[in-house]
Amino acid sequence: MDDLFGGDSDQWQPLAARLRPTTLDQYVGQDHLFGKGKPLRKAIEGGLVHSMILWGPPGVGKTTLARLLANYISARFITLSAVLSGVKDIRAAIDEAKQVKAQGQKTILFVDEVHRFNKSQQDAFLPYVEDGTVIFVGATTENPSFELNNALLSRARVYVLKSISKDVLVDLLLSALADKDKGLGMLKVKATSDILQIIANAADGDARKALNLLEVACDLAVSELPEGVSVESVGITLDKTVLDQALSGNVRQFDKGGDMFYEQISALHKAVRGSSPDGALYWFVRMIDGGCDALYVARRVVRMASEDIGNADPKALEIALNAWDVQQRLGHPEGELAIAQAVIYMACAPKSNAVYMAFNQVKSEIKQSPSYEVPMHLRNAPTALMKAEGYGGEYRYAHDHDDAYAAGESYLPEMLHEANWYHPVPRGLEIKIGDKLRYLRQLDAEHEWQRYPANTPPSDKIGEK
């Protein structure tokens, strides 16, 4: 395909690079920031450019925007990659910017994946941002609140760039097919609306990926032309067969350990908690489709079983553990089906966070309370000396009493003996658990024998609702 473009070296670049916008009118997909009349657009067109952090997923135009900013103010454009650059590279960039400043020209210092720089590396930019040596533009796919220093954030505005909508991507693909100078117009490509929709959908909001997929598909179509037939004479057709080859191995946006990872697992957990089997299944499959380790999801499903279902349906924990076991034994894809079964079960099960709440309340109580001794009647007494000291004295063996319950007994330190942290909810099995606990407490209240006196200290109300 390259010979169609003659000797212009630009045509050897990938399609996405050749079609990189050079004006804000060509910059698509971010109308919330750069639509006609928007304040930021007016400021840039007026030559007013400030330091900024561009936060958004891959392929939405962060690097392109930084280059546009340099064009609009006739600034030197220096770029660093936080993945490849170190302190030496930062110093060299700053030295170059100082020389440019001495000549009366501004410098835009663009740092790609700025979140990968550590604190000291980020701090290295601060004095030069403050004194105007550089206009700092950082690009990140991660939440700046978590990944960037407050000092750097205070000196730069954060702008959120959004995934490109499918309609905008389709328009972009059409423009690429029509452009005879830098695009694919010389190939006379025939592509139906459905084909372009499939490419746009596969790109998953990433303009660069959309153009790359289109270029790959066109390359494949050209390679399948009969020998001796020129593309100039017949053109090419993008059909489903070619598209399937181009899309093989295509993976949706998913950054293990990044924002998208935590956003999707959060969505899965909330869908289960909200009793939405369809929502839960959707986010589970999205994660698997994006390359997430299914064992990670299986572990999180076990957590959901305890945190959000608990004793309302104890079987949920068993099903979650079984799904984990199946994934370990069978792997892809059989194990994922078992996890999907567990996810749907969790979403449909009755919900209770009573165990989760009780567990956290007791942890909090223990942290702020003294280390109360074990009451004498609950202590073990394996030796004669310990028995003589009263260890295990007056312990009431529950099985010796009606219903195997020693009414009036307490199993907490005396200062906490009326504490009540576990409050079953009126759903699922916890309905019966709640009924039983109320019955047992009634027996305690009515029994003539009490382990501790009735005049309880103030702290005994701990855990009451």
C-alpha positions in Angstrom: 0.0 0.0 0.0 2.9 2.4 0.7 3.9 2.8 -2.9 0.6 4.6 -3.6 1.9 7.6 -1.6 5.0 8.3 -3.6 8.1 9.6 -1.9 6.5 11.7 0.8 8.1 10.5 4.0 5.0 11.5 6.0 3.1 8.7 4.3 5.3 6.1 5.9 3.8 7.1 9.3 0.8 5.2 10.7 -2.5 6.6 9.6 -3.3 8.0 13.1 -0.1 10.0 13.0 -0.7 11.3 9.5 -4.2 12.5 10.4 -3.2 14.1 13.7 -5.2 17.4 14.0 -3.4 20.7 13.5 -6.2 23.0 14.7 -8.9 22.9 17.3 -11.5 22.8 14.5 -10.0 19.4 13.6 -9.8 18.2 17.2 -12.8 15.9 17.8 -14.5 14.3 20.7 -14.0 16.8 23.5 -16.7 19.4 22.9 -17.2 19.8 26.6 -13.9 21.6 26.7 -13.2 22.8 23.1 -16.6 23.3 21.5 -17.3 26.7 19.9 -17.4 29.4 22.5 -16.1 27.3 25.4 -13.8 29.3 27.7 -10.8 27.1 27.4 -11.0 27.2 23.6 -11.3 30.9 23.6 -8.3 31.3 25.9 -6.1 29.0 23.7 -7.2 30.8 20.5 -6.3 34.1 22.3 -2.8 32.8 23.1 -3.4 32.3 26.8 -2.1 28.8 27.7 -1.4 27.7 31.2 0.0 24.6 32.9 -2.4 21.7 32.9 -2.9 18.0 33.6 -4.8 16.1 30.9 -6.6 13.1 32.4 -8.3 10.6 30.2 -8.1 7.1 28.7 -5.8 6.2 25.8 -6.4 7.5 22.4 -8.5 10.6 23.3 -6.1 13.2 22.1 -3.9 14.1 25.1 -0.6 14.3 23.1 -2.3 15.9 20.1 -3.8 18.6 22.4 -0.4 19.4 23.9 1.1 19.8 20.3 -1.9 22.1 19.4 -1.2 24.3 22.4 2.4 24.8 21.2 1.2 25.7 17.7 -1.2 28.3 19.0 1.4 30.2 21.0 4.4 29.4 18.7 6.1 27.7 21.6 9.0 25.1 21.5 7.5 21.7 22.1 9.6 19.4 24.3 8.3 15.9 25.2 9.3 13.5 27.9 8.0 10.0 28.6 7.8 9.2 32.3 8.3 5.5 31.4 11.6 6.1 29.6 13.0 9.3 31.1 14.9 10.0 34.3 16.4 12.9 36.2 19.1 13.4 33.5 16.4 13.8 30.8 14.5 16.2 33.0 17.5 18.4 33.5 18.3 18.4 29.8 14.7 19.4 29.0 14.9 22.3 31.5 18.2 23.5 30.2 16.8 23.6 26.7 13.7 25.5 27.9 16.0 28.0 29.7 17.9 28.7 26.5 14.6 29.1 24.6 13.3 31.5 27.3 16.5 33.6 26.9 15.6 34.0 23.3 12.1 35.2 24.2 10.2 32.1 23.2 7.9 30.0 25.4 8.3 26.2 25.9 5.6 23.7 26.4 7.1 20.7 28.3 4.8 17.7 27.7 5.2 14.8 30.1 3.4 11.6 28.9 2.3 9.2 31.6 3.3 11.7 34.3 1.8 9.5 37.0 4.8 7.2 36.6 7.2 9.8 37.9 7.9 9.5 41.6 7.5 12.3 44.1 11.0 13.7 43.8 10.9 13.6 40.0 7.5 15.5 40.0 8.9 18.0 42.5 11.8 18.7 40.1 9.4 20.6 37.7 7.9 22.9 40.4 10.4 25.8 40.4 10.5 26.0 36.6 6.7 26.0 36.4 6.6 28.8 38.9 9.2 31.0 37.2 7.7 30.5 33.8 10.6 28.6 32.3 8.1 26.0 31.0 4.4 25.6 30.6 3.9 22.2 32.0 1.4 19.8 30.4 1.1 16.3 31.9 -0.9 13.5 30.5 -2.2 10.6 32.6 -4.6 7.8 32.4 -4.8 7.6 36.2 -6.7 9.7 38.7 -4.4 12.7 39.4 -5.8 13.0 43.0 -4.1 9.7 43.8 -1.0 9.7 41.5 0.3 13.3 41.5 1.7 15.5 44.2 -0.5 18.2 45.7 2.3 20.7 45.0 2.2 19.9 41.2 -1.6 19.8 41.2 -1.8 23.2 42.8 0.2 24.7 39.9 -1.7 23.1 37.1 -5.4 22.9 36.1 -6.8 19.4 35.6 -8.9 18.8 32.5 -10.8 15.5 32.0 -10.8 14.1 28.5 -13.5 11.6 27.7 -13.6 8.5 25.6 -14.6 9.3 22.0 -18.2 8.4 21.2 -19.0 5.8 18.6 -20.6 8.3 16.3 -17.6 10.6 16.3 -15.3 7.6 15.6 -17.4 6.6 12.6 -17.1 10.2 11.3 -13.4 10.0 11.8 -13.2 6.8 9.9 -15.2 8.2 7.0 -12.9 11.2 6.9 -9.8 8.9 6.8 -11.3 7.0 3.9 -12.1 10.1 2.0 -8.8 11.9 2.5 -6.6 11.4 -0.6 -3.6 13.4 0.7 -2.9 11.8 4.2 -5.7 9.3 4.5 -6.8 6.2 2.6 -8.7 7.9 -0.2 -6.3 6.5 -2.9 -7.4 3.0 -2.0 -11.1 3.6 -3.1 -12.3 1.7 -0.1 -15.8 0.4 0.0 -17.1 -0.1 3.5 -20.7 -0.3 4.7 -22.0 1.6 7.7 -22.2 -1.7 9.6 -18.5 -2.4 9.0 -17.5 1.1 10.2 -19.7 0.6 13.3 -18.0 -2.6 14.1 -14.6 -0.9 13.9 -15.8 2.0 16.0 -17.2 -0.4 18.6 -14.0 -2.4 18.7 -11.9 0.8 19.2 -13.7 1.3 22.6 -13.5 5.1 22.6 -9.9 5.2 21.4 -9.5 7.3 18.2 -5.9 6.0 17.6 -7.1 2.4 17.8 -10.0 3.0 15.5 -7.6 4.4 12.8 -5.1 1.7 13.4 -7.8 -1.0 13.0 -9.0 0.6 9.8 -5.5 0.7 8.4 -4.8 -2.9 9.2 -8.1 -4.0 7.6 -7.2 -2.0 4.5 -3.7 -3.6 4.4 -5.3 -7.1 4.6 -7.8 -6.3 1.9 -5.0 -5.0 -0.5 -2.9 -8.2 0.2 -5.9 -10.4 -0.9 -6.2 -8.8 -4.3 -5.5 -11.2 -7.2 -1.9 -11.0 -8.5 -1.6 -8.4 -11.3 -4.7 -6.5 -10.2 -3.9 -2.9 -9.0 -5.8 -1.3 -6.2 -6.0 1.9 -8.2 -8.2 0.2 -10.8 -10.6 -1.8 -8.7 -10.3 -0.4 -5.1 -10.9 -2.6 -2.1 -13.8 -3.8 -0.1 -13.9 -4.2 3.7 -16.1 -7.2 4.4 -16.7 -9.2 7.5 -14.0 -11.8 6.7 -11.3 -9.1 6.4 -12.6 -7.4 9.6 -12.5 -10.6 11.6 -8.8 -10.9 10.7 -8.0 -7.3 11.6 -9.9 -7.6 14.9 -8.4 -10.9 16.0 -6.6 -10.4 19.3 -8.1 -7.0 19.8 -8.5 -6.3 23.5 -10.7 -3.7 25.1 -9.4 -0.9 27.3 -8.4 -2.5 30.7 -5.4 -1.4 32.8 -4.6 -4.0 35.4 -4.1 -2.0 38.6 -5.2 1.3 37.0 -8.3 3.4 37.4 -10.3 1.4 34.9 -9.6 -1.8 36.8 -10.9 -0.4 40.1 -13.8 1.3 38.5 -15.0 -1.9 36.9 -14.6 -4.1 40.0 -16.4 -1.4 42.0 -19.2 -1.5 39.4 -19.4 -5.3 39.7 -19.5 -5.2 43.5 -22.2 -2.5 43.5 -24.3 -4.4 41.0 -24.2 -7.5 43.2 -25.0 -5.5 46.3 -27.9 -3.8 44.4 -29.3 -7.2 43.4 -28.8 -6.6 39.6 -27.8 -10.0 38.1 -27.6 -8.4 34.6 -25.4 -5.5 35.7 -23.2 -7.9 37.7 -22.8 -10.3 34.8 -22.1 -7.4 32.4 -19.2 -6.0 34.5 -17.8 -9.5 35.1 -17.7 -10.2 31.4 -16.2 -6.8 30.7 -13.4 -7.5 33.0 -12.7 -10.9 31.6 -12.9 -9.6 28.1 -10.3 -6.9 29.0 -7.8 -9.5 30.3 -8.5 -9.5 34.0 -7.4 -12.5 36.0 -10.5 -14.5 36.7 -9.0 -15.7 40.0 -9.0 -12.1 41.2 -12.7 -11.8 40.5 -13.3 -15.1 42.2 -11.6 -13.8 45.4 -13.7 -10.6 45.2 -16.9 -12.6 44.9 -16.0 -14.5 48.1 -15.7 -11.1 49.8 -19.1 -10.1 48.4 -20.6 -13.3 49.9 -19.5 -12.3 53.4 -19.8 -8.5 53.2 -23.2 -8.1 51.5 -25.0 -11.4 51.9 -23.6 -12.9 55.1 -26.0 -15.1 57.1 -29.0 -14.0 55.1 -27.9 -16.8 52.8 -24.8 -18.7 54.1 -24.9 -20.9 51.0 -23.6 -17.9 49.0 -20.2 -18.2 50.6 -20.1 -21.9 49.7 -21.0 -21.2 46.1 -18.4 -18.5 45.8 -15.7 -20.8 47.2 -16.8 -23.5 44.8 -16.5 -21.1 41.8 -13.0 -20.2 43.0 -12.0 -23.9 43.2 -13.5 -24.6 39.7 -11.5 -21.7 38.2 -8.3 -23.0 39.8 -9.0 -26.6 38.5 -10.3 -25.9 35.0 -9.1 -22.4 34.1 -10.4 -20.6 31.0 -13.2 -20.8 29.8 -14.9 -23.4 32.0 -14.0 -21.8 35.3 -15.3 -18.4 34.2 -18.7 -19.9 33.7 -18.7 -21.1 37.3 -17.7 -17.6 38.4 -20.6 -16.2 36.3 -22.9 -18.6 38.1 -21.7 -17.4 41.4 -22.0 -13.7 40.5 -25.6 -14.2 39.4 -26.4 -16.1 42.6 -24.8 -13.4 44.7 -26.9 -10.7 42.9 -30.1 -12.6 43.4 -29.5 -13.7 47.0 -31.1 -11.8 50.0 -28.7 -9.1 51.3 -27.3 -8.5 54.7 -24.3 -6.6 55.9 -25.0 -7.4 59.5 -21.9 -9.6 59.9 -19.7 -7.0 58.1 -21.0 -4.2 60.4 -20.7 -6.3 63.6 -17.1 -7.3 62.7 -16.0 -3.7 62.1 -17.7 -2.5 65.2 -16.0 -5.1 67.4 -12.6 -4.2 65.8 -13.2 -0.6 66.6 -14.3 -1.4 70.2 -11.2 -3.5 70.8 -8.9 -0.8 69.5 -10.3 1.8 71.9 -10.9 -0.4 74.9 -8.5 -1.7 77.5 -7.4 -5.3 77.2 -10.0 -6.8 79.4 -9.1 -10.1 81.1 -11.0 -13.3 80.2 -13.6 -13.8 83.0 -12.6 -16.6 85.4 -15.6 -18.8 84.5 -14.4 -18.9 80.8 -10.8 -19.7 81.4 -9.3 -23.1 80.8 -8.2 -25.1 83.8 -5.9 -28.0 82.8 -4.0 -28.1 86.1 -5.0 -28.5 89.7 -3.3 -25.2 90.6 -5.4 -23.4 88.0 -8.6 -25.0 89.3 -7.6 -23.9 92.8 -7.2 -20.4 91.6 -10.8 -20.4 90.4 -10.1 -20.9 86.6 -13.2 -22.3 85.0 -15.1 -22.0 88.3 -18.9 -21.8 88.1 -18.8 -22.4 84.3 -22.3 -23.6 83.2 -22.1 -26.3 80.6 -24.7 -25.3 78.0 -25.7 -28.9 77.1 -26.8 -29.5 80.7 -29.6 -27.0 80.3 -32.9 -26.9 78.4 -32.4 -26.2 74.6 -28.7 -26.4 75.3 -28.8 -22.8 76.5 -27.6 -21.6 79.9 -29.9 -18.6 80.4 -28.4 -15.7 82.1 -24.8 -16.6 81.2 -22.4 -14.1 79.7 -19.5 -14.8 77.4 -18.0 -11.3 77.4 -15.8 -9.3 79.9 -18.0 -7.9 82.6 -17.6 -4.3 81.4 -19.1 -5.4 78.0 -21.5 -8.0 79.1 -24.6 -6.3 77.6 -22.9 -5.2 74.4 -24.8 -6.2 71.2 -23.1 -5.8 67.9 -24.7 -8.3 65.6 -28.1 -7.2 64.4 -29.7 -9.7 61.9 -31.7 -8.1 59.1 -35.3 -9.1 58.3 -34.2 -10.9 55.1 -33.4 -14.5 54.2 -32.2 -16.8 56.9 -31.4 -13.9 59.2 -35.1 -13.6 59.8 -35.0 -16.9 61.7 -31.6 -16.0 63.3 -33.1 -12.7 64.6 -36.1 -14.5 66.0 -33.9 -17.0 67.8 -31.7 -14.3 69.3 -34.7 -12.4 70.6 -36.0 -15.5 72.2 -32.7 -16.3 73.9 -32.4 -12.7 75.2 -35.9 -12.9 76.6 -34.8 -16.1 78.4 -31.8 -14.2 79.8 -33.9 -11.3 81.0 -36.4 -13.6 82.7 -34.0 -16.1 84.3 -33.4 -15.7 88.1 -29.7 -16.5 87.7 -27.5 -13.8 86.2 -23.8 -14.0 85.6 -23.3 -10.3 86.3 -25.5 -7.9 88.4 -28.4 -6.1 86.8 -27.0 -2.6 87.7 -24.8 -2.5 84.6 -22.1 0.1 84.0 -22.6 2.8 81.3 -20.3 1.1 78.8 -22.6 -1.9 78.7 -24.8 -0.2 76.1 -22.0 -0.7 73.5 -23.3 -1.9 70.2 -26.9 -1.1 70.8 -28.9 0.4 67.9 
